[in-house]
């Protein structure tokens, strides 16, 4: 986030809601920050930006769950079964996280 954002009061935000919707409909996605004493306390952002943030947060949560499972298995006392990363991902329902990996590996190779 930028070091400085333009913060409007809640009254100004309320008065600008119609204008904000028009801007979002026209593809301008700059969010509006508002709060008391010009201190950012809330933000109005486009629905497209909101859904992109939610998708990103969901992906991070999935990746965290996958990494936690990998760590759990790596430190497990049961060393009887050796599984590939792909097998573990499939077993815990996160194989889609590896879908981008071959392209990335080929690009880096």
N, C-alpha and C positions, 0 to 999 in steps of 0.2 A: 504494500500500500504506500501511497505517496506520503511524504513527511507532513505535508499540509493539505488539508481538504477544506473546501468551502462548506461551512456549516451554517444552516439557516435555523431559525427558531421553529418551534412546532406550529405556531400560528402561520408563519410564512410557508411551511411545508403543506399545511392544510389548504392554503389559498392556491398553491401551485400544483395540486394533485391533477387537475384536468390537463394542465400544460405538460406535466410529466407523462401522462398516458399518451398524449399526442406525440411527444418526442419518442417514446418507446415504439409506438405504432409506425413511426417513420424511420426506425432503425437506429436512432440515437440512444445508446445504452448507458450513457454516463449516469451513475447513481446519484441520488440526492441524500446528503447527510444532514441530520437535524438533531437538535438538543438544546438544552438550557445553557445560557452564557457562552454560546458558540463552541461548546464542548461536544464532540460527536458522541451521541448516545444511541442513535438508531440510523437505519439506512433504508431507502426505498430503491429497489433495483428492478430491472425488467424480469419478467417471468423466465425468459430464455436464459438470462444470467443466473437466476436462482436455480433452475433445473440443472444447468451445467455445474454449479457448485455442489448440488446434492449428488449428482453422478460421480463427481470427483471424490467427494467424501465417502460415498459407498465403495468406490474402487479402493481407496486407501484402507478402509475398514476390512475389505476382503483380503487385501495384501497383508495387512497386519495379522489377520487370522491365519493365513497361509504360513507366514513366517513364524508365528507362535507354534503352529503344529510342527513345522520343520525343526524348530528348536527343541520342542518336547521330545520328538522322535530321536533327535541327535543325542540327547542327554539321557535317553531311556536306558534302563538296565537290560532290557530285552534286545539283544543284538542278533537274534536268530534269523530275522528276515531282512534282506536287503532290498530296498525299493528305490526306484528312480524318482526324481523330482516329479516327472510326469505322472507316475503311478500314484504318488501321494496326492498330487493336485486333483486327480480324477477321483480318488477315494474320498476326499473331503469336499468334493463338489466345486472346486475352484480351477478346473483345467482351462477355463476361458482366460485366466490370467496369463497363461503361457502362450496364447494364440499369437501374440506379437513377437515372441522371443525368436523364432527362426529368422524372421526378416531382420531383426536387430542384430543377431549374431552374424548373419551373412554380411551385413553392412560393415560390421566391425572387424570381420575376418579378413 
